[in-house]
Amino acid sequence: MVESGKKISELGKGLVVYPQMLHNIRMKPSGAARVDEGVPEGPGRIREGARQPRRILVRYSGTEPLLRIMAEGENLDEVEAIVKALGEKAKEESP
């Protein structure tokens, strides 16, 4: 705001908010580390014709025995499908 001299309402005009989904899976940091391999290509394989989501994040919690899977994109159905598919893969990979 200081640099541009614009109001916060003016700076936020181009901001687009996309649907987001977060899923936590109770598991220790082992085995599921491979769940995010190939994630950039993954969404296209998860559902035929799916658009690429804006963001996918798969990480272990630093404070709890949880794997956190988050996806954000233009279409909520696609976001949910991605999170579900990655969650299922994590459960398959876990010991």
Residue pairs with C-beta under 8 A, 6 or more apart in sequence:
1 7
1 8
1 11
4 11
18 54
18 72
18 73
18 74
18 79
19 72
19 73
19 74
19 75
19 76
19 79
20 70
20 71
20 72
20 79
21 70
21 71
21 72
21 76
21 79
21 80
21 83
22 68
22 69
22 70
22 83
23 68
23 69
23 70
23 83
23 84
23 87
24 61
24 66
24 67
24 68
24 69
25 32
25 66
25 67
25 69
25 87
25 90
25 91
26 65
26 66
27 65
27 66
27 67
27 90
27 91
27 94
28 65
29 60
29 65
29 67
30 94
30 95
31 93
31 94
31 95
32 67
32 90
32 91
32 93
32 94
33 93
34 93
35 58
35 67
35 69
35 86
35 89
35 90
35 93
36 56
36 58
36 86
39 56
39 58
39 86
40 52
42 56
42 82
42 85
42 86
43 50
43 51
43 52
43 53
43 56
43 78
43 82
44 50
44 52
46 81
46 82
46 85
47 78
47 81
50 78
50 81
50 82
51 73
51 74
51 75
51 78
52 73
53 71
53 72
53 73
53 74
53 78
53 79
53 82
54 72
54 73
54 74
55 70
55 71
55 72
55 73
56 70
56 71
56 72
56 82
56 86
57 68
57 69
57 70
57 71
58 67
58 68
58 69
58 70
58 86
58 90
59 67
59 68
60 66
60 67
60 68
61 67
61 68
67 90
69 83
69 86
69 87
69 90
70 83
71 79
71 82
71 83
71 86
72 79
73 79
73 82
